[in-house]
Structures are given as C-alpha cells and as structure tokens.
Amino acid sequence: MPFSAHADDTTPGSSQGGKPGTDVPAGVKLTTELPKQIKVDNKAGTTSGLTAKVSNTGTKDSGAITLSVLGLGGMKITKVEGCVPVPSGMLPKGVNNGFACVIDNLAAGKSKSYPVSATYDLKQKGQICLPVTEGTGKKVLWQQGPISFGTTKPTPNAPDTPLLLGTDNVPAVPGSGSGLPKTGPGDLTLPAGLAGAGLLVAGGLGFWWTSRNRRAAHH
C-alpha cells in the first residue's frame, strides 16, 4: 500500500537531531528534515508550517521504506497527508500518536514531503520523532529525534507563537516529559533506548501491515 504526498517547502528545513541506523544498505543514504520554525495558534492550539520530508541522497534506490511521524509531550499529530494512523497499542511508551507513510521506493536523489497537521499545548514541552524503517519491518535506517519544538519567549497575547526546532518550550509543566531520550542540536548520538523505541514502532507496523494485507487478500 504505497502512499506519496508532496508539499512545497516554504520554510528552510533541518535534519538536526538525526542519525543513520546501523547496517544501512550500501549506496542508500536516507535522511529526514523538519522545518526550522513552525507556528502555533494561541487560541486553537493548531500548528502551521509543519512538514516531514524524507530524502535519499545516496546512489541507489531505497526500496520499500516506512516513514513514521510521532508526537510526544505537548505535540499531538492529527493528520499526515497520504499516511495512515498507527494503532495506539503499537506505539512506544510516551508517544501520543503517530502516522505511518509507506513508500514503495525512493529513488536516488529524490525526496518526498508530507504536510503534517498537529496540535501543540504551550503549557508543555512538545516533541516530534521521525523514524525511517526498511519496508514494514524492524530495521531502522534513520531516526530524527525525539526533538523539541519550542520557544523561550512565549507570546500569549499574539495571534500565534513561533516555535523553533531543537528548542525546549517554556513554560513547561514539571514532569511532563515523555520519558524517551532525545537527540538534539550538537548531540547526534542515538541512545540505545531511543533505537529500541524505533524498533517497537517498526515491529508493530510490520505486523499490522502484514495482517491487514493478509485479510485484504482473503476478500
């Protein structure tokens, strides 16, 4: 069930807080990219300007891959265009929700951008995580985050609040963290626990997609 969606990138993006997985196929070089800045409507809590981009800057096609978009803490993902929700029982601890974007192949030198709708509670720290896995299986080829969007200068009387990638939001409710380790600017080491979280997501998705396709084949 390959899906694709494209969006014009209106803001500069960044792959900060990301790191390739181990044992990535030779010639394949996958990265993800998030906007450096998004906005949150102070009344509605909805975000604008949020996209998730996956690129293959290698010399060989990627084959089938899955990009997942996961929200943590104050950030909840409400829609990713062209993608499907991840069942709540298949999400790692600390993840609010997420969407899976199954791509049949990403050719060398190509990229795909997905418009993301989300809500953000400015009373908390909000994070996003973009793991990319091989096919619908467990092998993590790349993972960005969980990385924060936030501001150190709240603007409650303005129509919206700009949030910067890699910035912890304030004010934050004590103890509102997700419990998952995160990468960030200047720290591109992927903790073992974070890799495990990615594997949990990927493994659950693989089982779900396989079961779903098997059921569809019987009808």
N, C-alpha and C positions, 0 to 999 in steps of 0.2 A: 504494500500500500504506500507507494512513494507519493510524497507531497512536495510542492515547492511554492514559495511565495517570494515576491520581490518588492523591495521598497527603495525609493530614492533616499540616499543618505544625506540628510540635511544638516547634520552636525558631525564634527570630527569624532572619530571613534578611537578606542584603545583596547589592546589586548592585555593590559596590565593585570597582574594577579593571576596569570595563566601559566600553565606548564604542560609540556607534552607528556603523555604516558610512556610507559616502558614498552619495548618490543613493538614499536610502530613500523608498519611495512615499509621497506626501502623505497625511497622515491616519493613517499606520501608525507606531506607536511601540512597538518591541519592546525588552524588557529581560530579563535572566536574573537569577536570585537563588540564592545558596547559603547554607546555614546559617552563622551566625556562629561556631558551635562544633560539632565532632564529637568522637567518642571512638575510640581505637584500643585493642584488646585487646592487652596487653603480651606475652602468650604466643602467641596465634594470629595476631596482626597484622591482624585484620579490623577494619573500621570499623563504626560505628553512628551513626545520626542524619544520614546524608548523603542529601540530596535535591537535585535540579536542577529549578528552576522557571523557566518562560518565561511572560512576560505581554505582553499587548498593551494598553497604556494609551492608545492613540490613539482616533480617532473612526471609523476604517474597519477592516473586516476585513483580515486579513493575507494571505489566500490561502494557497496551499501553502507551507510552510516546513519546514526541517530543523534540529532542534537536535542538535548533536553534543556528547558528553561524553567528554573526552580526559584521560588520566592521564599525568603526566610524573614523572621522577625516582623518588622513593620511593613514589609512588602509582600503583597499577595498578587499573584499573576491571575488575571481574569480571562485572558484570551491571548493566544498566539495564532495569527492568521495562517490557515492552512495546516494546523497541527491539532493534535488530539489530547485531551486531559489524561494525565497519569492517574490511575486509580489511587485513592488515598491510602489504601492498605499496602501499596508498593513504594511509598515514599520513605526516605530515611527519617529518623527522629530529628525534629527541629525544623523540617521543611514544611511550610504551609500547604503548598500545592505546586503543581507544575504541569507542563505540556511537553509532548514528545513530537519532534519533527523528523519523520522518516524520509531519508533521501536515498534514492536508488543508486545514485552515483554523483560524485562531484569531480569533474574533470580537472586536470592540472591547470592551474592559473585561473580557475573560476571560483565564484563565491555566490552565496545566497543570503538574502537579508529578509528577516521576518519581523513585521510590525508586532509589537507587544503591548497589550493593554494591562494595566496593573493599578492597584490602589496602594497608597502609602500612608501609614499612620505616623504623623510627625512627632508623636509622643514617644516613639520607639526608634531603635536602630533598625534600619532596613537593609537587607542584603539580597543579592541575586547570584545564582550559580549556573554556569553553562558547561556541563559535561558533554563530550562527544564520544560516542562509543562505536565500535565496529559492528556493522549490521544491526541486529537487535539483540546482540549478545552482551557478554560481560566485559570485554576488553576495552579499557579506557584509552582512547587515542589522544585526548586533550581534555583539560578541565580548567576553566576560569572561575576562580572564586571558591567558596562564597566571598564576594567582595561587596563592600558597602557603597551605597549611595547616601549622601547626607549633606548637611550644611552646619557650619559652626556659627552662622548668623541667621537665626530664624526671622522670618518676616510675616508675623501673624496678621498684620493689618493690610498687607498687599494682596492682590488677587491670587498670586501663586508664589511658591517658594522654589528657587533654583536649587537643585541637588547636584553635587559633583561626585563623579566616580572616584572610589577609593577614599572617601571621606566619611568618618563616623558621624552620624546625625546627633545633634543635641537640640533640645534636652532629650535625654534617654531615660527610660524607666529602669531603675536598678534591677538587675536580674532578668532583663528582657531578652538577653542574648539567646541565640539558637542552640548553643551547646556544641555546634560544629566548628572545628578550626577553620580559619580562612586564610587566604593569601591576600597580599595587598601590595601597594607600591613599595618597591625596594625589597620585597620578600617574596621571591618566586619559588620557594621551596614548598612542594606539595606534601603536607603531613600525611603520615600513614593512615590516620583516621579519616582524613578527607578522601583519600583514594578509596577507602573502604565504603564510604558513603556513596561515591560514584558507582561502585560495583553493585551495591544494593539496588540502586535505581536501575542500572542497566540490566541486572539479572532479572528483576521484576518485570521490566518491559519486555525482555526476551520471552519470558514465559507467557506473558499476556498476549503478545502479538502472535506467538505460535498457536496458543489455544484459540484465539479469535479466528485466525486463518483456517485452522482445522475445522472449526464449527461452520465457517462460511462454505468450506468445500463440501460439506455434507448436505447443504441445502441446494 
